[in-house]
Amino acid sequence: MGTDYILAQFGKRKKSAQTAYRRFIEEGFTMGQNKELVGGGLIRSLGGWSQVVSMKRKDGVIRSDERILGRNDFVNTILKEAEERQIRQLKLKMSHRNIKSIIGEECAKRKVNPNELKHGGRRRKVSQVRDAVALRSTIELGLSFAEIARHLGVSTSTISRAVERTEIKARDK
């Protein structure tokens, strides 16, 4: 979720949205701490320690992770997805796949010179290859946007937009 998405919740124009967001944050500070919104995570969401102990007796296992806010089944789903992604990325790394091979495949598929891609070419075909390389490198290899940007000779924000654009196109299909 990016800055633009958050600011869009507070106004249509950037400057007025920033002002409204700042006011919202300042008002929150004056409210002080709210017991319902402080700490507890899984324990609070289950209804306290007695509920946790009761659930452990019934099922024997309660999965939790301090990075994930949610109930047992949601936490399990998120952890399973993360584990599957790590396994897939590890297999690809062990098969000696890397961003250079992805660049080669995508350039060959669309008949684009890799040098043009790496030097920030802006032709439509080149942009399409860059989008595909960015998305595949993120999903298949787990590379950061910064690392992908270094290989493609563009900025990190260019890669971020490319991945977002490609994901939107894939969802629309």
C-alpha positions as CSV (number, residue, x, y, z in Angstrom):
1,M,0.0,0.0,0.0
2,G,1.6,3.2,-1.1
3,T,1.5,6.8,0.0
4,D,-0.9,7.8,-2.8
5,Y,-3.4,5.2,-1.7
6,I,-3.4,6.5,1.9
7,L,-3.6,10.1,0.9
8,A,-6.5,9.3,-1.4
9,Q,-8.5,8.5,1.7
10,F,-8.1,12.1,2.9
11,G,-8.7,14.1,-0.3
12,K,-8.5,14.4,-4.0
13,R,-5.7,16.9,-4.3
14,K,-2.3,15.9,-2.8
15,K,-1.7,19.1,-0.8
16,S,-5.2,19.1,0.8
17,A,-4.9,15.4,1.5
18,Q,-1.6,15.8,3.2
19,T,-3.1,18.6,5.4
20,A,-6.1,16.4,6.3
21,Y,-3.8,13.4,7.1
22,R,-1.6,15.6,9.3
23,R,-4.7,16.9,11.2
24,F,-5.9,13.3,11.6
25,I,-2.6,12.2,13.1
26,E,-2.5,15.2,15.4
27,E,-6.0,14.5,16.6
28,G,-5.0,10.9,17.4
29,F,-2.2,12.1,19.6
30,T,-4.6,14.1,21.7
31,M,-6.8,11.1,22.3
32,G,-4.1,9.3,24.2
33,Q,-4.0,5.5,24.4
34,N,-7.1,3.4,23.9
35,K,-7.1,0.1,25.8
36,E,-8.8,-1.7,22.9
37,L,-6.0,-0.7,20.5
38,V,-2.9,-1.4,22.6
39,G,-1.0,-4.7,22.6
40,G,-2.3,-8.1,23.2
41,G,-2.5,-9.3,19.6
42,L,-3.6,-13.0,19.5
43,I,-4.3,-13.2,23.2
44,R,-6.6,-10.2,23.2
45,S,-8.3,-11.2,19.9
46,L,-9.1,-14.7,21.4
47,G,-10.6,-13.1,24.6
48,G,-7.7,-13.4,27.0
49,W,-5.3,-16.0,28.4
50,S,-8.2,-18.3,29.6
51,Q,-9.4,-18.6,26.0
52,V,-5.9,-19.3,24.8
53,V,-5.4,-22.1,27.3
54,S,-8.9,-23.5,26.5
55,M,-8.1,-23.5,22.7
56,K,-4.8,-25.2,23.3
57,R,-6.6,-28.0,25.3
58,K,-9.1,-28.5,22.4
59,D,-6.9,-28.3,19.3
60,G,-3.4,-28.6,20.9
61,V,-2.0,-26.0,18.5
62,I,-2.4,-22.2,18.1
63,R,-0.3,-20.6,15.5
64,S,0.7,-17.0,16.1
65,D,3.3,-14.7,14.7
66,E,3.8,-11.2,16.1
67,R,4.1,-9.8,12.5
68,I,0.6,-11.0,11.6
69,L,-2.5,-9.7,13.1
70,G,-5.4,-12.2,12.9
71,R,-6.9,-15.5,14.1
72,N,-5.3,-18.9,13.9
73,D,-6.6,-19.9,10.5
74,F,-5.5,-16.5,8.9
75,V,-2.1,-16.7,10.5
76,N,-1.7,-20.3,9.1
77,T,-2.7,-19.2,5.6
78,I,-0.2,-16.4,5.6
79,L,2.6,-18.5,7.0
80,K,1.9,-21.3,4.5
81,E,1.9,-18.8,1.5
82,A,5.2,-17.4,2.8
83,E,6.7,-20.8,3.2
84,E,5.6,-21.9,-0.4
85,R,7.1,-18.7,-1.8
86,Q,10.4,-19.3,0.0
87,I,10.5,-23.0,-1.2
88,R,9.9,-21.9,-4.8
89,Q,12.6,-19.2,-4.6
90,L,15.1,-21.6,-3.1
91,K,14.4,-24.1,-5.9
92,L,15.0,-21.5,-8.5
93,K,18.2,-20.3,-6.8
94,M,19.5,-23.9,-6.6
95,S,18.7,-24.3,-10.3
96,H,21.1,-21.4,-10.9
97,R,18.3,-19.2,-12.2
98,N,19.0,-15.5,-11.9
99,I,17.9,-12.2,-13.2
100,K,20.3,-12.4,-16.2
101,S,18.5,-15.5,-17.4
102,I,15.1,-13.9,-17.0
103,I,16.3,-10.8,-18.9
104,G,17.6,-13.1,-21.7
105,E,14.4,-15.1,-21.9
106,E,12.1,-12.0,-22.0
107,C,14.4,-10.2,-24.5
108,A,14.4,-13.2,-26.8
109,K,10.7,-13.7,-26.5
110,R,9.9,-10.1,-27.6
111,K,13.0,-9.6,-29.8
112,V,14.5,-6.7,-27.8
113,N,18.2,-6.0,-27.5
114,P,19.3,-6.5,-23.9
115,N,21.5,-3.4,-24.2
116,E,18.5,-1.2,-25.0
117,L,16.7,-2.7,-22.0
118,K,19.7,-2.0,-19.7
119,H,20.2,1.5,-20.9
120,G,16.6,2.7,-20.1
121,G,15.1,2.4,-23.6
122,R,11.5,3.7,-23.6
123,R,10.1,2.0,-26.7
124,R,6.8,0.2,-25.9
125,K,8.4,-3.3,-26.5
126,V,11.3,-2.4,-24.2
127,S,8.9,-1.2,-21.5
128,Q,6.9,-4.4,-21.8
129,V,10.1,-6.5,-21.4
130,R,11.1,-4.4,-18.4
131,D,7.7,-4.9,-16.8
132,A,7.9,-8.7,-17.3
133,V,11.5,-8.9,-16.0
134,A,10.5,-6.8,-12.9
135,L,7.5,-9.0,-12.1
136,R,9.2,-12.3,-12.7
137,S,12.3,-11.3,-10.7
138,T,10.1,-10.2,-7.8
139,I,8.0,-13.3,-7.8
140,E,10.4,-16.0,-8.9
141,L,13.6,-14.8,-7.3
142,G,12.3,-12.6,-4.5
143,L,14.6,-9.8,-5.5
144,S,14.1,-6.3,-4.2
145,F,13.0,-3.5,-6.5
146,A,16.4,-1.8,-5.9
147,E,18.3,-4.9,-7.0
148,I,16.1,-5.3,-10.1
149,A,16.6,-1.6,-10.9
150,R,20.4,-1.9,-10.8
151,H,20.2,-4.7,-13.4
152,L,17.9,-2.8,-15.7
153,G,19.5,0.7,-15.4
154,V,16.4,2.4,-14.1
155,S,15.2,3.8,-10.8
156,T,13.6,1.8,-8.0
157,S,10.3,3.7,-8.5
158,T,10.3,2.7,-12.2
159,I,10.4,-0.9,-11.1
160,S,7.8,-0.4,-8.5
161,R,5.4,1.1,-11.0
162,A,6.2,-1.6,-13.6
163,V,5.4,-4.4,-11.1
164,E,2.2,-2.6,-10.0
165,R,1.1,-2.1,-13.7
166,T,1.8,-5.7,-14.6
167,E,-0.1,-7.0,-11.6
168,I,-3.1,-4.9,-12.5
169,K,-3.0,-6.1,-16.1
170,A,-2.9,-9.7,-14.9
171,R,-5.8,-9.2,-12.5
172,D,-7.9,-7.6,-15.3
173,K,-7.4,-10.6,-17.6
